[in-house]
Amino acid sequence: MKRIVLTSLVILTSIGSVAPAQSITRVHNVVMPMRLAVRPDSRLWLEGSSNVRDWRCEATSLDASVDIDDATHSAASTADRIRRVQVRVPTHALTCGRSQMDHIMYKALHVDDAPECRQIVGRFEVVSAASGARPTLVMQGTLRIAGRERVVRMPVELEEQADGSVRAKGALPILMTDYGISPPTALFGVLRTENRIVVKFDLLVDRPASVASLDEIEP
C-alpha cells in the first residue's frame, strides 16, 4: 500500500510551482489521480485569544498538495475533481510577530521534545460535496500537532477562478488540550491564552497543466 507523503495548510511548505510534467500512469486503462502543488501565495495561520488580547500566528512557509482525478474524458471542473489535500508546516515556520510569543508557542508545542513535534501535518479526503455558486466540500482526515494525531472534519469553500485555478478556504476550530498542549501563560500567569484556537487556510492551485501521477510519488 502506498503511503501518502505530504510534500507541502496545509495548509497547508516551500510551496513552489506545480510538479514537473510526467507521464500519467495507466493501470488497466484507469488513470491514476494526479498531485498538484499549491501556489507560493497560499497561506495558513492560527488564531486565538487570551485574557489580554487576541493573537495570530502565520506560517512563513508550508508544503501542501492537492490530489485530483484525471479529466481526460470528463468536462468536470478542477474543483469537482479534488479528492484529497495534504499539508505540512514546520513548527518553527510559525511566527506570531513577537519573539517572546514565538518562544512561548514553540515551548507549548514541544518542538524540542521529539522529532514528530517539529511539524504540523494534515491529511484530508473529500467525504461529501455540495454544488452552488461557491461549491463546498466536507473533508475528513487526521491532524497531527505536537506529536499527537486526531481525526477531524471540516467544510472547505471552493472558488474557481476564470483562468481555471481554484481557491480553497477553510477554518478548523480545535482545543489545544486535545493535542496534549497546555494553553500557554506568560508574565507569571498574568497573560493566559484560551484553550480554543482556529486553524485557517487559504490555498491556491493553478489549472492542472503540468502534473505528476501518484504512481510516480515516493511510496
C-alpha positions in Angstrom: 0.0 0.0 0.0 1.4 3.3 -1.0 1.8 5.8 1.8 0.8 9.3 1.0 3.8 11.5 1.6 2.9 15.2 2.4 5.1 17.2 0.2 3.8 20.7 1.2 -2.0 24.2 5.4 -1.7 22.6 4.8 -2.3 24.0 4.6 -1.1 23.8 4.2 5.9 24.2 2.9 8.2 25.8 0.5 5.3 25.5 -1.8 6.9 26.2 -5.1 5.4 25.6 -8.5 3.5 22.7 -9.9 5.4 19.5 -10.0 7.4 18.8 -13.2 5.4 17.3 -16.1 5.5 13.5 -16.1 3.6 10.8 -18.0 0.3 9.8 -16.5 0.4 6.1 -15.4 -2.4 3.9 -16.6 -3.3 0.7 -14.9 -5.8 -1.4 -16.8 -6.9 1.7 -18.6 -7.6 3.5 -15.4 -5.8 6.9 -15.0 -4.3 7.4 -11.6 -5.1 10.6 -9.6 -2.8 13.5 -10.1 -1.0 15.6 -7.5 -0.7 19.4 -7.8 1.4 21.6 -5.5 -0.3 24.7 -4.2 0.9 28.1 -5.2 3.5 30.1 -3.2 0.9 32.7 -2.3 -1.1 30.1 -0.3 -1.5 30.8 3.4 -2.1 29.0 6.7 -2.4 30.6 10.1 -3.6 30.1 13.7 -5.9 32.5 15.5 -6.6 32.5 19.2 -7.4 34.8 22.2 -6.2 35.4 25.7 -7.5 37.4 28.7 -5.4 40.3 27.4 -5.7 40.3 23.6 -6.4 38.2 20.5 -3.4 36.7 18.8 -2.4 35.3 15.4 0.5 33.2 14.2 1.2 32.8 10.5 3.1 30.1 8.7 6.0 31.7 6.8 6.3 28.6 4.7 4.2 25.5 4.1 4.3 22.4 1.9 0.9 21.4 0.6 -0.5 19.5 -2.3 -3.9 18.6 -3.8 -4.8 15.3 -5.5 -7.4 15.5 -8.3 -9.0 13.0 -10.6 -7.8 13.0 -14.2 -10.2 14.8 -16.6 -9.1 13.4 -19.9 -12.6 12.1 -20.7 -14.5 14.5 -18.5 -15.8 18.0 -18.6 -15.7 18.3 -14.8 -14.1 21.4 -13.3 -10.9 21.3 -11.3 -13.0 21.9 -8.1 -15.2 18.9 -8.9 -12.2 16.7 -9.2 -10.5 17.4 -5.9 -10.2 14.2 -3.8 -7.7 14.9 -1.1 -5.4 17.6 0.4 -2.1 17.2 2.3 -0.4 19.9 4.3 2.8 20.0 6.3 4.1 23.1 8.2 7.4 23.1 10.1 6.6 24.3 13.6 9.4 26.8 13.5 7.8 28.3 10.4 5.0 29.7 12.6 5.6 33.2 13.8 3.4 35.4 15.9 5.1 38.7 15.2 6.9 38.8 18.6 9.9 36.8 19.5 8.7 36.2 23.1 5.3 34.9 21.8 7.1 32.7 19.3 9.3 31.2 22.1 6.2 30.6 24.3 4.4 28.9 21.4 7.3 26.6 20.4 7.7 25.5 24.0 3.9 24.8 24.2 4.1 22.7 21.0 7.1 20.7 22.4 9.2 21.5 19.4 12.4 20.4 21.0 11.0 17.3 22.8 10.7 14.9 19.8 11.1 14.9 16.0 7.4 14.3 15.4 6.6 17.6 17.2 8.6 19.6 14.7 5.9 19.6 12.1 2.1 20.1 11.9 0.7 17.6 9.5 -2.7 17.2 8.0 -4.2 14.6 5.6 -7.8 15.2 4.4 -10.1 13.4 2.0 -13.4 14.6 0.5 -16.4 12.8 2.0 -19.2 14.9 0.5 -19.7 17.8 -1.8 -22.4 20.5 -2.4 -22.7 22.4 -5.6 -23.6 26.1 -5.9 -22.2 29.5 -6.8 -19.4 28.6 -4.3 -19.2 24.8 -4.0 -18.4 23.4 -0.6 -16.5 20.2 0.2 -16.7 18.4 3.5 -13.3 16.9 4.2 -12.3 14.4 6.9 -8.8 13.2 7.9 -6.2 13.5 10.5 -4.4 16.5 12.0 -1.1 16.0 13.9 0.1 18.7 16.3 2.8 18.4 18.9 3.2 14.7 18.0 -0.5 13.8 18.7 -2.9 12.9 16.0 -6.7 13.3 15.9 -9.4 12.7 13.4 -11.1 16.0 12.3 -13.8 17.0 9.9 -14.3 20.4 8.3 -16.0 22.3 5.4 -13.9 23.8 2.7 -15.2 26.5 0.4 -14.1 26.4 -3.2 -13.9 29.3 -5.7 -12.9 28.5 -9.3 -11.2 31.5 -11.0 -11.7 32.5 -14.6 -8.3 31.1 -15.5 -9.2 27.6 -14.2 -7.3 28.0 -10.9 -9.0 27.0 -7.7 -9.0 28.7 -4.3 -9.8 26.6 -1.2 -10.6 28.3 2.1 -11.5 26.8 5.4 -11.3 27.1 9.2 -10.9 24.3 11.8 -11.6 25.1 15.5 -9.6 22.8 17.8 -8.8 22.6 21.5 -5.1 22.7 22.4 -5.7 20.2 25.2 -6.9 17.6 22.7 -3.3 17.6 21.4 -1.7 17.4 24.8 -0.9 21.2 24.7 -1.3 23.2 27.9 -2.6 26.7 26.9 0.4 29.0 27.3 0.7 31.6 30.0 3.2 34.5 30.4 4.1 37.3 32.8 3.9 34.9 35.7 0.3 33.9 34.8 -0.9 37.4 34.2 -1.5 36.6 30.5 -3.5 33.4 29.9 -4.4 32.0 26.4 -7.7 30.4 25.7 -7.8 26.7 25.0 -9.7 27.1 21.8 -7.8 28.1 18.6 -8.8 28.1 14.9 -6.6 26.8 12.2 -7.3 28.8 9.0 -6.0 28.3 5.4 -6.3 29.8 2.0 -4.8 27.5 -0.6 -4.5 28.3 -4.3 -4.0 25.7 -7.0 -3.3 26.5 -10.7 -5.0 24.8 -13.6 -3.6 21.3 -13.8 -1.3 21.7 -16.9 1.9 20.0 -15.6 1.2 17.2 -13.1 2.7 14.0 -11.7 0.7 10.8 -11.4 0.5 9.5 -7.8 2.1 6.3 -9.1 5.3 8.4 -9.5 5.2 9.7 -5.9 7.7 8.1 -3.5 6.0 5.2 -1.7 
